[in-house]
Amino acid sequence: MRIVLGVAGGIAAYKAVHVLRLMAEAGHEVTVVPTASALRFVGTPTWASLSGRPVAADVWTDAHDVPHVRLGRRAELVVVAPATADLLARAAHGLADDLLTNVLLTARCPVLLAPAMHTEMWEHPATRRNVELLRSRGGHVLDPDDGRLAGADTGPGRLPEPERIVAAALALVPDTAVPHDGLRDDLRGRRVLVTAGGTREPLDPVRFLGNASSGRQGVALAEAARDRGAEVVLVAAHLDVEPPPGVRVHRVGTAAQLHAAVVAAAPAADAVVMAAAVADFTPAAPSDHKIKKGGSSELHLTLVRTVDVLTELAAGRPPGQVVVGFAAETGDDERPPLAYAAEKLLAKGCDLLVVNDVAGGRVFGSTTNAVTVLARDGDDVVVAAELSETSKRRVADAVWDAVAARLTAPPA
């Protein structure tokens, strides 16, 4: 496959060297297009020697071949790593002041951008708007990792690991083999179902009962399963982040819609991971019209229980299917969160339960997580994994480690 690897001018450019190596060793024809700033971090000889191809650095070299048009038209995949705040801004607004931005304008193939910048830059409203604009046009923009940045800084903005970038990029092109150097493929040939995000139960046409779930953990689970070779179906309620490329997405709004989507998809899955925050209650009779305030200072609602999707799945699962639940728990004066979670695991009948202590509003909306993974062992409950504060991607991999260990039947 013909790939253009764009490299913008950030300190994370050194990681793009490994991205290039993974792509080249997988047999792809990679042309590197660095910006002038990128060449101050990693020079032309490095790109040329690892790609085995000339480096395309400006619009003037071989001008007779019109490189600013030819490269974009010829590419079957374009990847930009790192994509700096400046590069995202120029790409979002259609600027074409160097070869790389010209390629982005002329490419008619899938384009993946992997951001890297300081946290303040990533979280700035201008950058967020540029990312939204690129995604709305069909561009694929990864969320950066949370971790060590340049200098002593830490936070969201770290370039995703090269293996993650390559897996996400190649997932955009059907029938493309993912290189396994540094990647686990213990889910290859498996079908998995993941739910993510928070459901919203309508009160009237403009109001709803919802929750604080961002969907980040469920999205990380879907991405990790894809990277490990699985065929992934993601049932997505409200998300604050974009679903990962290379997975099948079913959008839902309410608990009832999520229930219907899961019941339809679950029978074909080897594993089901219920990471969505599903409402326990829904209005008994939502209004067809906006509820007026009138002169009353009170609003009385009648709520009814929603279907317990996890319990239903666990009870009716096909032989060999692994079912994973999530539990957002708090303790009290009598018992700690894990005591309540252990009871829930046995009552629900699932194989694994990923437990968050959400006291004080922790976890929701964050890019990090701290969990305990409980496992059912007959009538007993044991700890399968325990992770202190870490990235939600690492939590996802720990969950899939536990799932893979319980998958006994060979892939279909």
N, C-alpha and C positions, 0 to 999 in steps of 0.2 A: 504494500500500500504506500502511496505517496503522501508523506506527512510534512507539513511545514511546522517547525518548532520555533516560535517567536520567543525572544528573551528580552525583557525590559530591564532597565537599569536599576536594579536593587541588589542589596547584599546577598539575597537568596539566589542570585544567578548561579552560584556555585552548585546548588542542588540540581539545576537544570542539566548539568553535565551527566548526572546519574539518570535523569529522565531520558536524555539522548541515548545513553548506553543501553537502557532497557529496550527502547524502541528499535535501535539498530541491531541488537543481538536477537531480537524476535524476527528479523528479516525484513523490516520495513525500510523504505528509501526515505531518509530524513534530510531535509534541507533546513539548515539553521539560519534564521533571520534575526540577528541581534540588533538592538538599537545602538546608537553611538555610545550612550551611557553604559549599556551592558558590556561593551568591549573594554571599558575601564575596569571591570571586575574579572572577566574571563576573556582571554584574547582569541583572535581568529585561529591560530594554530591548533588550539585545543578543540574547537568546534570542528575544524576540518579533519583532524586526525581521527576523531571518534566517529564522525559521520561518514568518512570516506568520500566526501563531496565538497565542492567549493562552497564557501560561506557567502551568503547574499546579504551584504551589509548596507548597500545604498542604491539609489535609483539610477546612478550615473554609470556604474560598471556594467559593461556589456549592454549599453543603452539600445543598441540596434535590435536586441532581443526583447525589448520592452519588459523587463523583469517585474515591474510593479503591477503589470496586468497578468503576465504569463504564470507567475508563481501561484497567485490566488485561483486562477481558472483551472490550473492543472492539479491542485491539491485535492486529495480525498479526505483529508482531515487537517485542521489547523489547531495547534495547541500553543497557548502563550503561558509561559512559566519562567519567572514570576511575572504576574501582571500587576504593575505598580498602580498607585492611585492616579498618577498622571496618565498612564496608558489606558486605564479604564475610562477616564474622562474623555480622552481623545477618541477612543473607540465609540463611546456612547454618543458623541456629538458629530461623528462622521468626519473628523479631521483627517487629513492625509498629508502630513508634513514629513514623513519618512517612509522607508520601504515597508516596514511592518504594518503601519496603519493603512497603507495602500493595499497590502495583501488582505487585510481584514475587510476592506470595502469591496474587493473583487471576488473574494471566496464565495462559492455557492455550495460548500460542503459543511458538515458539522464543525462548529468552532467551540473550543473549550478554553476558558480563561481561569487560571489558578492564581488568585490574589496573594500578595504578600506586602505588608506595610505595618507601620506602627499602629497600635490599637486606636489611638485618637484619630488617625487618618481613616481607618476602616469604619469607625463608628460615626464619622462626620456625616451630617445630612446630605452633603453634596455627593459623597461617595456612595452612600446608600441609594440615593436617587439614580445615580449612574448605573449601579448594578441592577436596579429594578428595570430601568430602560433597556439595558442589554438583554435581560431575561425576557422582557415583553416582546422583543423582536425575534426570539428563538435562540439567542445565544445561551450557552451553558456556562454559568459562573459558579465555581465551587465556593463554599464557605471556607475561610482559612481555618487553620488549627489554632488551638489555644496553647501557648507555651512560650519558651524563651525567644526573645526577639534580639535585635542588635543591641549591643551594650548590655546593661543590667536589666532591661525592661522585660516583663512577661505579660502575656495577655492574648486576646484574640488578634490575629494578624500574621501568625507564622505560616509560611508556605506549607501546604500539605505535603506529606512525605511523597517522594517520587513514585513509589509503587501505587499509592492511591491515585495520583494524577494520571498515570499511565492506564490503570484499570478503568478509571472514569472516562478517559478519552476513547479508548478502544471499544468501550461499551456502546459508544454512539454509532459505531459502524458495524452492521450485522456481519456475523460469521468471521469475526476477527479474533484470532487466538490471543489470549492474554499471557504475557510472559510470567513465569512463575518464580523467577529469581526474587527471593525475599517475600513471596506471597504464599499463604496457605491456600490449598485448593481442596480442603476436606469436605466442601459442600458441592463439589462439581457433580453435575448430574442430578442434584436434588432440587425439588420444588419447595419453596418456602413462602409463607404468607406472613406479612407483618402489618400491624395496624399502628397508626400514629396520629397524634394531634388530639385536640379537644372537641367533643361534640357540642352542638349548640341547639337548645330546645326552644322553639319559638313560643313567645307569649302572645305576640300579635305580629303584624307585618314588619315592624321596625325594632322590636325588642326580643331578647332571648335570654335564657339561663345558660351560662357557660362556665368555663373554668380557666385556670391560668396556664394550661399546658401549651408549650410552644411547638411541640412535635419534634424537637431536635433529636431526642433520644431514639424515637422510632425511625426517623430518617437515617440516623447513623447506623441503626441495625440493618436497614434495607441496603445501605451502601456497603457495609461490611460483608453481608451475605453475598451480594453481587461480586465483590472483589474476591471472595473465596470460591467462586464458580457456580453459585446457585442461580436458578431461574427464580426471580423475585416478583411477587405481587404485593404491592403496597396499597392498602386501603387507608386513605388519608382523609381525616376530618380536618378541622381548621389547623393550618400550619403557619408558623412565622417564618419558615425557611422553605426554599424550593426543594421538591423531591429530587433525588439523585438521578442522573441520566442512566439509561440502560435497565430500568425496571418498569414494570407495567403498573400504572397508577389508576386506581378507582377512587374518585372523589365522592365523599359523602358529607352530609351536614349533621343529621340527627343520630341519636342512638339507634333508632329503628332502621334507618338507612344503613348504618354500619353493620347492624345485625344481619340484614338481608345480604349485603355484599360478602360478609365473612362466611355465612352459611353456604353461599353459592361457590366460593373459592376453596374452602377448607378441605373438602373431600379429596382433592387432587394433591394436597400438600404433604410433604414429609414432616414438616415442622410448622407450627403456628405460634407466632410471638405476638401477644396482645399487649402492645405498649401504649395504645391509645388511652386517653382519659375519658372514659365513657360515662355519661351522666347516669346517676342512679335513679333520678326522678325526672319526670317530664310533666308539663301542664296537662291536666285532664281534658281541658277544652280550650285550646288556644283561640284567641279572637280573630275573626276574619278582618276586623277593622282595628285601627290604632286605638288603644285604650286611652280615653280622655281622663285628664286629672279631675275635671269638674270641681266641686267644692269639697271633696273628701280628702282627708289627710292620711287615709289608709287604703291599701289595696290587698284584698284577700285572695289568695290563690289556692286552688286544690291541685295537689301533685299526686301522680301515680307512679308506681315503680316501673322501671324499664326492664327489659329482659336481661338476665344475667348471662351475657354472651359466653364468658369464660367457662362457667359451670356447664352450660349446655354443650359447648365444644368438647370439653373433657369427657363428659358422659357419653357422647355419641361418636367419638373419634374412631377412625379405622385402625386396624391393628398396626402397631409399629410407629404411629404418628406421635411426635413429641410436642406437647403443649406447654407453653410458657406464659405465665401471667406476670403482671406488674402490680405492686401494691405501694401506694403512697401512705405511709403510716406515721402516727405520732404516738408517743407514750403518754402515760398519766401517772398519778401518784401511786398507783397500784402495780402497774406492769410496764416494762419497756416495749418499744415498738416491735422488736423481733418476736416477742411472745404472742402478740396479736397476729403478726404475719404468719407464724408457724401454724396457728389455728386456721387461718384463712387458706393456707396451702392445702391442708388436709380436707377442709370443707369444700374447696373448689374442685379438687380431684386432678389438678394439673401436675405436671412432672417437676417443674421448676417455678419458683416465684422470685422475682427481682424486687428487692425491698428498698425503698427510699425513706429516710427519716425527713419529713417535710416540715418539721416544727419551725416556726418563724419564717415560713415562706421560702425555705431553701429549695434549690433544684429548679423550680419552674422558671423558664426563660434563660437559664444559665447555659453556658457552653461546657460546663463541667458537671460532674456527678460523683456521688459517693454511694455505693450500693453494697448490699449483702445478697448473694444468690443462694436461696434455700432450695434444697432438693428433697423429694419424697423418697424415702427408703423403706418400703413396706408401710408400716404404721408409724414409722419414726420420721423425723425431720433432721437433716444434717446440713451443714454449711458447705456448699460447693465452691464458693468463691467469695472473697471479701476485698473490696477495693475502696481505699481512701480517696480523697478528692483527686479526680483525674479527668481526662477528656471523655466525652460521651462516646467517641469512637473506640477508645480502649475498653470502656464498659461494654460496648457492643461486641467486641471481639471476645471478651470474657464470657459473655452470654452464649455466643456461638460455639466457643470451646466446650461449654457444658452441654449444649445441644448435640454437637457432633459426637461426643462421648456416649450419648444415649441412642444414637441412630444405629440400629442393629441390622435391619434389612438392607440389602444392596440397593443402589439407585435403580429406579425403573428404567 
